[in-house]
Amino acid sequence: MNNSQSANYQAGQAKGQAEEKSNQLMDQASNAAQSAKESMQQAGQQLQAKAQDAAEAVKDATGMKK
């Protein structure tokens, strides 16, 4: 293998490693985004449940509940 072939081989290796690292980082970012989305959905559901409980408490306190 001459110097040019060796340099081309090393460049190809470096490119492959960079692509793999990029793919790993994109997967990590995607996983983090999915986790954040799920956390926000859960927080929204909890907030909605608390708001419904508060509305029921107000209805009870004011006699509006039938």
C-alpha positions as CSV (number, residue, x, y, z in Angstrom):
1,M,0.0,0.0,0.0
2,N,1.6,3.3,-1.0
3,N,1.3,6.6,0.9
4,S,-1.6,7.8,-1.2
5,Q,-3.6,4.6,-0.7
6,S,-2.8,4.7,3.0
7,A,-4.0,8.3,3.3
8,N,-7.2,7.4,1.4
9,Y,-7.8,4.5,3.6
10,Q,-7.2,6.5,6.8
11,A,-9.5,9.3,5.5
12,G,-12.2,6.7,4.8
13,Q,-11.8,5.3,8.3
14,A,-12.1,8.7,9.8
15,K,-15.2,9.5,7.7
16,G,-16.8,6.3,8.8
17,Q,-16.0,6.9,12.5
18,A,-17.4,10.5,12.2
19,E,-20.6,9.2,10.6
20,E,-21.0,6.6,13.3
21,K,-20.5,9.2,16.1
22,S,-22.9,11.6,14.3
23,N,-25.5,8.8,14.2
24,Q,-25.0,8.1,17.9
25,L,-25.5,11.7,18.8
26,M,-28.6,12.0,16.7
27,D,-30.0,8.9,18.4
28,Q,-29.2,10.4,21.8
29,A,-30.9,13.7,20.9
30,S,-33.9,11.8,19.6
31,N,-34.2,9.8,22.8
32,A,-33.9,12.9,24.9
33,A,-36.6,14.7,22.9
34,Q,-38.9,11.7,23.2
35,S,-38.3,11.5,27.0
36,A,-39.0,15.2,27.3
37,K,-42.2,14.9,25.3
38,E,-43.4,12.0,27.6
39,S,-42.5,14.0,30.7
40,M,-44.5,17.0,29.5
41,Q,-47.5,14.8,28.6
42,Q,-47.4,13.3,32.1
43,A,-47.1,16.7,33.7
44,G,-50.0,18.0,31.6
45,Q,-52.2,15.0,32.6
46,Q,-51.4,15.6,36.3
47,L,-52.2,19.3,36.0
48,Q,-55.5,18.5,34.2
49,A,-56.4,16.1,37.0
50,K,-55.6,18.7,39.7
51,A,-57.7,21.3,37.8
52,Q,-60.6,18.9,37.7
53,D,-60.3,18.1,41.4
54,A,-60.2,21.9,42.2
55,A,-63.3,22.5,40.0
56,E,-65.1,19.7,41.9
57,A,-64.1,21.1,45.2
58,V,-65.5,24.5,44.2
59,K,-68.7,22.9,43.1
60,D,-69.0,21.1,46.4
61,A,-68.2,24.3,48.4
62,T,-70.7,26.4,46.5
63,G,-73.5,23.8,46.4
64,M,-73.4,23.7,42.6
65,K,-72.8,20.0,42.5
66,K,-76.0,18.1,41.9
